[in-house]
């Protein structure tokens, strides 16, 4: 029989998150670079499309092919922008404030 209250204390050492922070920073920089390169390709292809259209050298098949490619690049840019914002949000934590986003496996899927 317990006659006095029992107290349990748990002590842990601080968790080093520098590896996780470095992984998130690296992934953020990669996504940002990919987004920059893709937006440059998109702008160049868009300029090429308008140049060809202005000169009247655009066939129906070529127009369809270029527009499909531009749509695909635009969709990919939206995904990369979402990922960039997510990593920006994840990297803004202080001592675990948004740890759940990294710990949920989001970073490993990218």
C-alpha positions in Angstrom: 0.0 0.0 0.0 1.3 3.5 -1.0 1.2 5.9 1.9 3.1 8.8 0.3 2.7 10.3 -3.2 5.2 9.1 -5.7 7.0 11.5 -8.0 8.6 10.4 -11.2 11.0 12.6 -13.1 12.4 11.9 -16.5 15.5 13.6 -17.7 16.7 13.7 -21.3 19.5 15.4 -23.0 18.8 17.9 -25.7 18.1 16.5 -29.2 20.6 17.7 -31.8 18.6 18.9 -34.8 21.5 20.2 -36.9 21.4 17.2 -39.2 17.7 17.7 -39.8 18.1 21.4 -40.3 20.9 20.8 -42.8 18.7 18.3 -44.7 15.8 20.7 -44.9 18.1 23.6 -46.0 19.6 21.4 -48.7 16.2 20.2 -49.9 15.0 23.9 -49.9 18.0 25.0 -51.9 17.5 22.2 -54.4 13.8 23.0 -54.9 14.5 26.7 -55.3 17.2 26.0 -57.9 14.9 23.6 -59.8 12.1 26.2 -59.7 14.5 28.9 -61.0 15.7 26.7 -63.9 12.2 25.6 -64.8 10.9 29.1 -64.8 13.8 30.2 -67.1 12.9 27.3 -69.5 9.3 28.3 -69.4 10.0 31.9 -70.2 12.3 31.0 -73.1 9.8 28.6 -74.5 7.0 31.1 -74.2 9.1 33.8 -76.0 9.8 31.2 -78.7 6.1 30.5 -79.1 5.2 34.2 -79.4 8.1 34.8 -81.9 6.9 31.9 -84.1 3.3 33.0 -83.8 4.2 36.6 -84.8 6.2 35.4 -87.8 3.4 33.0 -88.9 5.8 30.0 -88.8 3.7 28.1 -86.3 2.0 24.9 -87.6 -1.0 23.4 -85.7 1.0 20.4 -84.5 3.9 22.6 -83.4 1.5 24.9 -81.6 -0.2 22.1 -79.8 3.2 20.6 -78.8 4.6 23.8 -77.4 1.4 24.6 -75.5 1.3 21.2 -74.0 4.9 21.6 -72.9 4.2 25.0 -71.4 1.2 23.6 -69.5 3.2 20.8 -68.1 6.0 23.2 -67.0 3.4 25.5 -65.4 2.0 22.6 -63.4 5.5 21.5 -62.3 6.3 25.0 -61.3 3.2 25.2 -59.1 4.2 22.0 -57.3 7.8 23.3 -56.8 6.5 26.6 -55.5 4.3 24.7 -53.0 7.3 22.6 -51.9 9.5 25.7 -51.6 6.9 27.4 -49.4 6.6 24.2 -47.3 10.3 24.0 -46.8 10.4 27.7 -46.0 7.8 27.2 -43.3 9.6 24.1 -42.0 12.9 25.9 -41.8 11.4 28.8 -39.8 10.9 26.8 -36.7 12.8 27.5 -33.5 13.7 24.4 -31.5 10.9 22.2 -32.8 8.1 24.7 -33.5 7.2 23.1 -36.8 9.0 19.8 -36.2 5.9 17.9 -37.2 6.3 18.7 -40.9 9.8 17.3 -41.1 8.9 14.4 -38.9 5.8 13.5 -40.9 8.0 12.3 -43.8 7.1 15.2 -46.0 10.8 16.0 -46.5 11.7 12.4 -47.4 9.0 12.3 -50.2 10.6 15.2 -52.0 
